[in-house]
């Protein structure tokens, strides 16, 4: 009695709901059939000699023995760090006088380093060769003590 009064829109909504319900049941059944036993062996992953994950155990003939004494975990000594000259050379690739910032391309590493007008010793323009030191800023390396190169 209630279905005789249904409009086309109501029938369409009902058929869509029915279709979704059947799809969900089919997915659930497929997932249940696909499930494995849940054994530990089924869940094991191995790492091969190249560091890649694999489901098969690695070849024992490729095994290398590493002595625990040979493993070094340390930081460089302070005297090793002091040998590096903190002064860098670079070329000003961009500088905006009105906004007070720019970028310097390091001649050795070819990296672009941010520079702010507050960190300048001499006035700079684009394509000037400068010397500078780097410090870590909030968003990365920042050039400080920027001077025109002589």
ABEGO torsion letter per residue (X at the ends): XAAAABBAAAAAAAAAAAAAAAAAAAAAAAAAAABBAGBAAAABBBBBAAGBBBABBBBAAABBBBBAAABBBBBBBAAAAAABBABBBBBBABBBAAAGBBBBBBAAAGBBBBBBAAABABBBBBGBBBBBBBBBBAAEBBBBGBBBBX
